[in-house]
């Protein structure tokens, strides 16, 4: 018996932004054959191909990029198939952008309907939760420690140590908070997981909660992700209906529930203490530390806080046949990292790869250079407060250690490419303006210092040789770094210092 034909049309924010929903409406309307099944899958992360439509027939799956292609003239499903074949379909796994990756955490994205829990279970889903139940909380934490997993949100703190700290607290009530407030420009790995593999996040949260003894979890989601919200709410309900959330999960004595909380658009709520304030129903202002959240967090109880990618990385670590992750990389830079390519780049999207890849490999081998065809001038790594590297530094290895030596960080893995038309003085000013706009206002260095910083940079744009303003900018950066209450103000100097150092004479003439 011939298998039913499947048409895969992505339902993911980036794909929808370039017409995937419209294509789905057209194809769904002309499909009058019940044997043809239309599946809204996630994205493969190759956004330069989106909307990428695939057809699976007799076990063979191939796709075509329908970017900027109008199908409104089609009247029958047969016409669509003819059009599809005329465009030279190919297996996406055969292109270098996918083939050269180390897809461990993102192994499922793009393959199926993200809400198909049977597909999730058939691809090792919930095996790791069963393993955790078998070995117990402390051994689960030990395995995560041994893996070398560090937080994928920017701080790169050892995940296992953070879990151990929460586990060791003597409290009848503990919480887990997933930071899904992915506010850095050029970052979308959290969103891609939530929209393309939400059960991976839910399983990771459940394992982490079991390990530390938390009975309630929150996902703090930025309001700009409505599709992710829809997927998460549905996935939480499906997981509950299948006894993977709620009371006595899978016949165990472990109870755990997840609640979704939506942010109000504040960038600073990506900082863990401001996020906790927001979850508790207050304005998102940064809290002083100590105490750390692992000891006194949500509602003054011990709280484990990690971002989406970190939590979704936990299930692969506990698979009994999974030994690859901890063998990749070295020192702090262990395992894989999702790097997100955007800006002036030909092939933008997300890649999951080993840490010690170079900038040149990412930008040229995966990204295929600039979209404009002009030479690369600068690359920013680590979000809007990350450092800028020049085109002479493309051999930089993207490890936690190497970027720390350059006074930067991997951050959330965002990489933004600029060609030679960029004005680096304007980029320096942007960093200060960003801080002005996004500061919570609680501490003076960040609230006032950023305003003064904009003024100084504007004067330097007119008089690059002003030694007084150069010294004043240096002193201001020192003050912001050493006295700001949180990383928001503390990191604001990073892009400015990197521009002064790696782009001489573009802001300050020596």
N, C-alpha and C positions, 0 to 999 in steps of 0.2 A: 504493500500500500504506500503510495506517495505521500510524504509528509506535507502538512499544510504550509503554504508560503507565508513567511513572516516579513513584515515591513517594519523596520526600526526607524522611528523619527524621534530625535532627542527632545526631551522636555526639561530644559536646563536654561538658566538665565541668559548666558552668553549666546547660546544657540537660538533662543527665542528672540533675542534682540536683533538678530539678522534674518528673521523670517521663518523659523522652524514651526511656530504655531500656525502661521498662515498656510504653510505647505501641508501641515497635518489636516487642516480644515478642508483643503482642496482634495487631497488624496482620500480622506475619509468620506467625503461627499460622493466621489465617483466609484467607491468600492462597493459593489453590489454582490460580491462573491463571499459567502460565509466561510469558505475555506481559506480565505486570505485574512490573516490576523495582523492587525496594526498594534505595535507595541511602542509606547513612549518610554524610551530608555534614557539613561543619563548621557553625559558627554564623555568622550574619550580624553578630553583635555587638549585636543589639537584644535584650538579655537579658530585658527586660520582656515580650517576646512568647513567650519559650521555655516549653515546647517548641513550636517553630513548624514545622508539617508542611506540605510543599508537594506538589502533584501537577502533573506536566507531561504534557499530552495534546495531540497534534497541534501541537506547538511552542509551546503556551501554558502558562506556569507560574504557578500561583497557590498561595497558602498560607493557613493558618488557625492562630491561636494556640490551642493545646490546654492552656493553663495551667489547672490545677485542674479538668480535665474527665476523667471516668472513661469509658473505652471498653470495659470488661470485659464489658458486656452484649451486645456485637456478636458475631454468629455467622458472618457471611459478609463477604467483601470488598465485595460490592454494598451491604451495609448501611453499611459505612464510607464509601463514596463518597456515598451519600445523606446521611449525617450531615455529611460534609465540605461538600457543596453547600449545606446548610441554614444554614451558619455564615458565609455571605457571604465567600468567599475573595477575596483581593486579591494583586496583584503587589507584593512587598516593596519593589521599586525605586521604587514610586510614593508611598511614605510619606516625609514630610519628614525623618525621622530618618536615612534612607539617602540620599535625593535631595540633601540640602543638604551632604553630605560631599564632601571631595576625596579619593576613594579611589584611591590610587596603590599604596601598599605593600599595602593590604588589598583590592585589586581582585578577588582570586579567592575570598576566604573566604566560605563559605556556598554556593558555587555547585555544588560537586561532591564526590565522594569524595576526601579529601585525599591518598590513596595512588594515585590515578589519574595515573600519570606521563605518559600520552598526552595527557590533558586539560591537564596542566601545560605540556607542550611546545607544544600547540596554542594556548596563550594567552601566547605570547612566552617561555615557559620555556626556559632554557639558551641563548637567543639572546645574552645578555650575556656568558656564558662564552665563546662562540665569538668575540665581539667582543674580549674580553680576550686570547685566544690570537692573534688577528689583529694587534693593535696592540702587544702586549708589556707587560711589567710596569710600566715607568716611565710609559708613556703612560696605562695604566690608572689608576695613582696620580694622575697629573696631572688626569684627568677627574674623579676623586673630589674632588681639591682644588678644582677649578673649580666643582664643584656647590655648594660651601659646606656640605656635610653635616657636622654635628657629632654627637657621641655622644648617643644617646637614652636613656642610662642615668642621667643626672643631672648629670655634670660639664660636659657640652656642649663637650668638647674637639674641635677640628677632626680629623675622621677621617683625612683625607688626610695631615696632618702626622704623625700617629701611625704611619700605614702607611709613610711616607717614612723615618721614624727606624728602623723595623725593617728596611726594605729596604737602608738604608745600612750596616748592620752586617755585618762580614766574619766570617761564621760558616757552617760547612758544615751546621749543623742549626739550624732555626728552628721555632717552634711558633705555633699559633693557638689561643686559648682563647675560647670563646663563654660568656659569663656568663649562664646561664639560671636563676640563683638569685634569682628574682623574689619577694623577701621582703616588700616594702612592702605594708601593708594598702591595699586599694582599687586594686591594680594587677593587670592580667591580660592586657596586650597581648602579652607574650612567649608566654604560654600559648596565647593564641588563635592565634598564628601556628604554633606547634608542633603544635597539634591540628587546625588547619584549612588550613594551607598549608606543611607541613614542607619541601617541596622548595625553597621560596623561601629558607629559612634555609640549607639545604645548598648551593644554588647560590651564595648570598652568601658563605658560608664558603670555598667552592672558589675563587671569584674573588679574594677577599682573600688567601688562602694563596698563590695563583699570583703575585699582585702583589708580595708581600713575600718570597717564596721559602721558605715553610713547607711541610714535607712531612707534618706530623702535626697534627691538630686535635682538641681536646677540647670537648665540650659538658658544662658543669657544671650539672646539673639538680637543682633542689630535690626532695627526697624526697616532698613533698606533691603532686607532679604525676604520678601513676601512668599516667594516660591519655596524657599527653604522652610519657612514656617509651616506651609501647607504639608510638605513632605514629612516634617518632624511630627506634627500632630497626628497624621495618619499612621506613621510608623510606630509611634508610642502606643496607639490604640491596638494596632495589629500585634505588637509584641505582648501587650497585656492580654489580649484574647488568646494568645498561644502560650500563656503562662511563663513568659520570659521577663515580665514585670509584675509587680503586685505582691501578694502574700504567698509564702511558701513556693518560691520560684522553682519550677521543675522538680517538685516534690521535696525540696530542701526545707530547712527552717529559716531561710533567709528571706526577708521582706525588703523590697526596694521599689520606690516609685519616682517618676521623673515629671517635673513640671516645667513648662516653657514660660519664660519671662522675656518680654520684648522691651528693648531699650528705647530711648527717646532721641537718639541722634547725637549723643555726646561722645566725642572721640576719647575723652579722658576715662570714660567708663570701661575702656579696654584695660585700664589699670585695675588690678585685682581688688584693692580696697574700695575704690570708687564703685566698682561693679557690685560689691557686696552692699554698699549703701543703697544703690539703686534697687537691688533685689528686695531689700527690706522696706522699700517704699519711700525712701528719702531722696533728696537731690544728690546727684553723683559727685560728691566731694571726696577727695583723697583722705584716708585715715593715716595717722602717724603710726609708724612701726618702730619698735615692738609695741604690742605683741603681734606675732606673725599669725596669719589666718589658720595655719595648721594647729595652732594652740587656742587662739581666740578669734574665730571667724564669723560666719553667718550666725546671727542671733546669739552671739557670744559663745558659740560652740565650736569645737574643732572642725575645721573645714579643709577638704582637699580641693585645690583649684588647679585645673589644667585646661589647655585649649583643645579644640576639636581634633586636630591632627595627632596630638600626643595621646589622647584617649583612644583614638581609632587605631593607633599603632600597637596598643596592648594586645589585642587578640592574636595577631600574627606571632607575637613573641612567645605565646604559650602553646602554640601548636606543637604536638609531639614530634612531628617530622620537620619542624622549622629550625634550621640551624644557620641559615644564611645571614640573618639580620646582624647578629653580634660579631660576625666575622668580617663585615664590611667596615672599612675605616679603622681609626685608631684613636687613642686618648679619649678626649671628650667627643670627638666627631665620629660616633659609631652609628652604623645603620644607614638608612636612606633618609633623604630630605626632599620634600616637594619644593621645587624652584618654579616661580611663576614669572614668565617672560611677558613684558608689556612695554609700552612706549613706542619709539620709532624702531620697530622690529618687524621683519617680513613674516615670520612664522611665530606668532604669539600663542601662548597657551601655558599649560602646566606640564612639567616633567618630574618624575620621581627618579632620583639617581643617587649614587654614592656621594658622600660629602666632598671627597678630595678632587672632584671635577674642577677644571679651570674655567674662568670666565670666558675664555676664548672658545672652549668646547661648547659651552652653553649658547653663547651668542652666535657663533658661526655654524657649528655642526647641527644644533637643534633650531636655532632661530633664523639661520640663513642670512645674517647681516641685517642692515637697516632696510626699512620699507622704502625710504627715499632713494636708496642707492648711494647716498653720500657717506663719507667716512664717519666712523664712530668717534665722538668727542668725549663723552662722559657716560658712566654707568653708575646709577645709584643702587645701593644694596641695603636692604633692611628697613624699607618704608620711608615716609616723609622726613624722618629724623635720622635716617641712615647716612652713611658717608658716600661721597662721590669719588670714583676712581677714574683716572684718565685712560685714554686709549693705549698708553705705554705700559699699562698694568694688566693687560688681558691674560697674562700667564698666572695671575693670582689664583691660588688654590682656595676653593670655597669651603674651608674648614673653620670651625669655631675659633681655633687657635690663631690661624693666620690673619683672620679679620680682626681679632682682638689686638694683635700686634700693630695693626693699622689704625687702632682706636675706633673700630667699628664693630659690627656684629652681623651675623647671618640674619638675625631678626626672624621674621615670619617667612623668609625665603623669597621676598619680592625683589625682582631685578627689573629696573626701568632703564631703557636705552635711549640716549640722546645723540643726534648727529651733530655736525659742525655748525648748525644754525642756532644752537642753544646759547643763551646768555647766562653765564655762570654767576654773574653778580645778581641777576634777577633770581636765580635759584637760591642764592644765599639769603636774599631778602624774603623769599617765599618761606624759608624755614622759620624765620622770626615771625612773619605774618601768620603762619600756621599756629604758632604758639600763642599769639595774641588772641586769635579767634577761638582756639580750643582749650585754653587754660581754664581750669575750674575756678581760679581766682583765690584759692585758699592761702597760697603762700606768696609773699611779696616779690621774691626774685623772678618767679615765672610770670606773675600778673603784670608787674611794672617793668621788669627787666626786658621782656620781649618787646614792649612798646618802645623803650629807649633803643633797643637793638635795631628796630626798623629805621629809626631816625638816623642812627649812626651809619648804617649801610647805605641809606639814601644819600648822605653827605659824601661817602666814599665813592659812590657811583659818579659823582660830579668832580671829586678831587681825590683820585687814587693815591696821590703822594702825601696826603695828610697824615703825618706821623702821630699827631695827637689823637685823631680818630682811630688809627690803627691800634694804638696802645689802649685806648678806651674800649674798643671792641674786644681785645684780648682780655682785659680785666673783667668785662661784663660776662664773657664766656666762662671764665674761671668762677665767677660768682654764681651763675646759673648752675654750673655743674656741681659745685660743692655745697650749695645751700638750698636748692629746690627740694620740696617735700617729696616729690616722686620723680620717676624717670622722664615724665613729660618735659619738665624744665631742665632736668639733668642731661637729657640727650639733645636738646635743641642746639647746643654748640657744635655737635658732631659734623653736620653737613657744612657748616661755615668754616670750621677749622680745616676740613679736608679740601675745600675749595682753595683756601689760602695756601695750603701745603702742596697740593697736586696740580693746581692751575695757577701758577705764579703770574702776577700782573693782571689777572682777570677781575680781581676785586681790589687788591692792594698792590701797588707797584713797589718793588723792593729797591 
